[in-house]
Amino acid sequence: MKYRDEIDKCYGVAGMSVALAILDAEDLLIGVTIDGDGLDCINMVPQYYSVGNPLLSPSSAWQDVFQRFQVTLGMTIADSMCRKMLHDKGVVDKKLRQALLDAACEEGKSSCQLENDEVERIFDKYFQYMLQTFKNRNVHSVITSMVERLKADRALSSCDVLEMLRSLN
């Protein structure tokens, strides 16, 4: 994720925050900041970053990695869509979709040993869900508020983010 400027980054961070909420992964969030780069703007609980627990069965360990992959995929799609649709007032085109899919396939293969067709099924589901989310006018107002707070404060705690996202429920 490359950001053009801090405003662009604020929209990306806000989009990723919305993704965590709609993916029911808010419990993973510690806070957000615009002083990081890409996914590092989202501070997650230590369990999110853990490589694996040797006490878990291989199947359980893979499920943990797969769940993290899905959350990361949702946040990545949301980051790009929010910036494109809300900040740029543009539309998500085939070029952006393909770039996101290519990155997802690469990550799915390296982290979960998924084949491209398996990743594409998951990707399509998340892509459509995020597309509908960012077309919603209620989401626009939440994003605008969050962007303004991020510009002013540079960081928000999980409590601040969750309070702002509460109106989406």
N, C-alpha and C positions, 0 to 999 in steps of 0.2 A: 504494500500500500504506500503510494507516494502521494503526499499532500502538496498542493500548490502553495498554501499559506496556512496561517493559524485558523482562519475562519473555515476553510475547507476541512481542516482537522477536527474542528468543533463539530461539524456536521457528521463526520465519520464516527467520532466518539459517541455522539448522540444516537446515531443509527445502531451502533453496536450495543448500546445500552437498551434500546428498544428490543433488539433481537434477544437479549438475555431474558427480558420480561416475557416475551411471547413464547419463548422456548421453555418457560418455567425453570430457568437456570439462575434466577436472581440470587439464590442462596450461595452461589459461587462468587459473587461480587463483593469486593472490599471497597472499591472506589474507582474513580476515573480521573484522568489527568490529561492535559494537552501538552505536557512536558515530556511525554514518551514518544515512541515511534510505532506506528501501526498497532498491532495487537498489544504492545507494551503500554498503550494508553489505558488499557483496562486492567486493573489490579484485581487478581483473583485469589481465592483462598489457596493455601499451600497444596491441598489435595488435588487441585486442578492440574498442578504442574508435576505431581509425583509420577515417577517413572513406572512404579509398580510395587506391589507388596508381595514379597516372596511367599507369604502364607496363603495367598490367593491361588485358586486353581488357574490353569492356563486359560480356561474359558472365561472365568470371571475377570481375569486381568485383561483379556482382549475386549470384553464388554466395556470396561472402564476406558480403555483407549478409544474404542469406537464412540462412546458417548462424548468424550472430549473432542473427537474429530467432528461430530455433528454440531456441537456448540460452536466450535471454531468456524465451521463452514457457514453456519447461520450468521455469525457476527461478520464474517468477511463479505458475504452477500449484502447484508444490511448496510455495512459501511459504504460500499460502492453505490448501492441504490439510493441511499439517503443523500449522498453527495450529488449524484447525478440528477435525481428527481426534485429534491427540495432546494439545494444550494444553487445548482445550475439551471433549474427549471426546465430540464431536458427530459428525454425519454431513454429508457434502457434499450439499447439497440443490440443487434446480433453480435457485434464486435465485442461489446462489454460482456455479454453473456458467455461468449466463447472463451474469453480471457479468464473469466471466473471459473468456468467449467474445467479448463486446462489446469489451472492451479489446484482445483479440488481433486482432479484425477491424480495429479502428482502427489499431493498430500495423502490421499486415500490409499494409494499404493505403498508409499513409504511408511505410513504410520499404522495402517490396518491390513495391509496386503490385499486390498480390494481391487477387483478388476474394474476397468473403465465403465463397463455397463452397469455394474453395481453402484459405483459412485454417481453415475448419471441419473439413476432412479432417485437416489436420495437428493441429489442436487436439484432436480426438476421440482420435487415436492417443496423444498425450502425456497427455491427461486420464486415459484408461484405464490407461496404464502407471503414472502417478503414483498413481492410486487403489490399484492392486494393491501398489505399493511401500509405501505408508503403512499398508496393512493388515497388513504383515509384522511379526511380533513381534521379529525380529532388528533391524529398522530402528528399532523403538521404543526398544530399549536403547541403540543408537548415538545416537539423538536425545537421549535423557535425559542421557547422558554429555556430549554436546556442549553442551547447554543449561547444565549445571552448570559446565562449564569457561568458557563465555562469561559467565555471571553472575559468576564469580570473577575472570577475567582481562580481560574486556571485548573482547579481540581474540585471534585465533589465526592463526598463520602457515599457509601452505599445507601445510607438512610436518606440523604438528599436526593439521590437518583430515584430510589424507590418511591419517595413521596411525589416526585414529579410524574412518575409513570403510573401512579395509583389511579389517575383519572382515565386510563385506558381500559381498566377492568369494568 
